Amino acid sequence: MASPMSASRFLERLRAEGATVVEVGDWEHHNRNHVGPWGPVHGVMIHHTVTEGSEHTVQLCRDGYAGLPGPLCHGVITKDGRVHLVGYGRANHAGLGDDDVLRAVIAETTLPPDNEANTDGNRHFYGFECENLGDGQDPWPEPQLEAIERVSAAVCRHHGWTERSVIGHLEWQPGKVDPRGFTMAWMRGRIRERLQ
């Protein structure tokens, strides 16, 4: 079982991996810890936002919206590859997912199909929202893809995890499609190479 790293260590690790980080307000203390625990952590989850416009996307992920208060992730990765830290601690990003998937992430084995939603993912995953319309047509610029690779590797390196601890929302919760536009198997390959 892994305890979440401190906010300062998280920032340090991201920068050490070469990520361009933007700190948004009092991100270190902006969380949903009052509604449930944060940790133990077992992996990293990647999402797309279904938004356009970096400023709007960052604000939405920090503040949330009616029915889903923010933060909606820990970091927002915009098209230019910058990582905007909007919260730290429990965040509303993963929702309920499949306990079999969680066991596979912990064991770092092949993921089973996600066919139920019975486990609190907000407790167990670091979350990164990526600015993209999610329609399969909106491009993923290389700086953004590289940032996804870098932040994922940074967290995995800290915890001693392999790339198998990085999953997409679509691999966790039935009915989700994000991230759309690249495959998580392909992204895990990039992360594996970076971790070598």
N, C-alpha and C positions, 0 to 999 in steps of 0.2 A: 504494500500500500504506500502511495506517495502523498505526502503533504504538499499543498500548493506552495510554490516559492513565494517569497515576499514580493510586494509590488516593486520595490527598489531592485531586487535581484532580477525580476522579470524584465524591467527596463534595461538593466545591464546586459542580460543575456541576448535580448533582441539586438541591441547595438553592437555587441561583440560579434554577432553573426553577420553584421553588415547591413541590417535593416535601417532604413531612414525613418526615424520615429518622430511623431508630433504628439506632444502631451496636450490633452484637451481638458482644461479646467482642473478641478480637483479629482482627477480620474482615480487616484490611488484609493480614495474612500467612497467612491460612487459604486454601489452594489445593491444586491437584493438579499444580503445575509440575514436580514430580519425575518425572512419568510422560510428559511431553511438553511441547511449547512452547505458549506463550500469545501469539498474534499471528502474523502481522499480523491485525488485526481488520477485519471488513467489514460488520458489521451487528448488529442487536439481535434476539433471539429471545424470544417470549412463550409461556408455558406455563400450564397449570392443574395443580394439585397432586393432585387426587382425595383431598382431606383436608377435615376441618372442625375448627375450633378454632384460633385464631391461635397460641397458645403452642405447641401440638403441631406445627403446620405449620412454624413458624419453626425449632423444634428439629430436626425431621426434615430440613429443607432444609440446615441447618447441618451436621448430623452424618452424614446419609445412613442407610443401612440395610445389612443383610447382602447382600453382592454388589455394592453400589454406594456407595462411601464418599463423604462430603461433602467440600466443599460441592457442593450440587446446583444452584447458581445463584449469582449475585452479590447479587441482592436478592429478598426475598420481599414481595409486595404483599398485605397482609391486607385483609379486607373493609372495614375502616374507612379504607382509603386510605393507611395508613402503609407506608413502604418500609423493611424491616428488612435491613440489610446484613449478610450472613452469610459472605461470602468475597470474595476478589479475586485474580484470576489465572485460571489454567485451572480450570474447574469442570465437574462431571459433569452437564451439562444437555442438550446437543444430540445427542450421540452421532454415529453415522455417518449421513450424508445424501447428497443428490444433488449431484454436481459441477456439473451443468447449472444447478441452482438457485443454487449459489454464484456461478457466472459471471454469472447474471442479477442477483443482489444487487449484485455489484461494479459491473456496468454500469448498475445502476438501471433495468432494463428489465422488461417483463412476465415474471412467473415461469412457467416451464414446469411441467408435471406432475412431481411427485417420484416417479420410478419405479425408483430404485436407491439403494443405501446404500454409497457407496464413498469418502466424504470425511469427515475428522475435523472435526466442527462445534465441538467443545469448544475448539479452537484459535482459531476465527475469529469467534465470536459472544459478545457480552455477553448474559447470560441473566437473565430475571426470571420467577420462579415466582409464580403468583397463586392465592391461597386460594380454591378452588372444587371442588365435588364432580365437576364435569366430566360431569354427566349430562344437560345441556341444560335442566334444570329449576331448578337452584340459581341464585338471582339474582346479578347483578353490580351491586352498589350503585354509584351515581354517583361517590362518592369514590374507589372502587377503579378504575373506568374512567378517571377523571381522572388518577389516579396513573400508570396505564399510559401514558397519553398524555404526561404530564409527563416521566417517566423516559426514554421513547423519544425525545422531542424534545430532552432534555438531551444525550443521547449523540450524536444526529444533529447537533445544533448545534455541538458541540465538533469533530466530525470533518468538518463541511461536507457531510454526507449529506442526502438528501431522505428523505421518508417511505418511499420504495421500499426503503430499507435495513432496514426493520423487517418481520420475518416471524413467522408462527406456526410452532410445532413441526410442525403438520400439513402445512405447505408445504415442509418440509425432509426429513422422514423418512417413507417409505411405512409406512402402518398407524397412524400417529399421528392423533389427532383434536383435539388441544389447540391453542388454547383453544376450548372448545365453549360456545356461549351468545351469541356475537357473531361477526361476520365480521371477518377481518383487513382486508378492503377498507374496511369502515366505520371501523375503528380508524385505518387509514392516512389516511383522509380527515380525521379529527380531528387527527392529528399534522401533516398538511400545513397545516391552518389555523393551528395553533399556531406553526409555523415561519415563517409569512408575516410 
